[in-house]
Amino acid sequence: MIETVLVAGASRGIGLELVRQYAEMGYRVIAGCRNPATAGALTSLKSNGNIAIHGLDTSSDESVARFSTNVGDQPIDIAIVSAGVAGGDRQSFGAIDFIDLAATLNINTAGPLRLAQALASNLSKAQQGKLVAITSEMGSIEQTSSSFMMAYRISKAALNEAWKCVAVEMREADVTAMVIHPGWVATDMGGREAPVSPEVCVQGIRKVIDQLRLEDAGTFRTYDGEFLPW
């Protein structure tokens, strides 16, 4: 049976590479992005034939509801939430832009949670559903030694806690929810000087996901499989 993978934030960076690699492996891929009309790199992959593209803005209740309607009630084997933002220009202690902070929390924390709720039924219909959020080691409270990119750090720490809660809830439906730190990746957000290519990053993410079992629910891992402290 052909499995279905859903990728949110699919128009660029890690999300785009996830779509490319899973489609090339023969999976049925549902790709969500904010504006499909301008997602040229993503739409160019659609010639593969097993990719469906839908509009999705995870910061909007209405957009997530429309996306869920478009997806329907089909089983989803793997859902990966890759959509996110860096958090704005004013993230230093003493100069926080609280409007940007609220927007960052809405996209990086509330957005994945909106989608998790919307897809819960689809994932529970799979034989072994897996729900993964792309987070950051900058969201590790134990490892925090700097306030650099404070809004981003706060949003990812909150995402990690949200996903622990999701993991508890979804475990009852035999769905494994966990978070993955992708490394410092050479994308538009990470910058071209980053040491990890999107190709290598996604190869690692796929391997971690492939090996996930229900006992791995609620874990915090790197793209190459290492466990990170909360």
Disulfide bonds with the S-S distance in Angstrom:
none
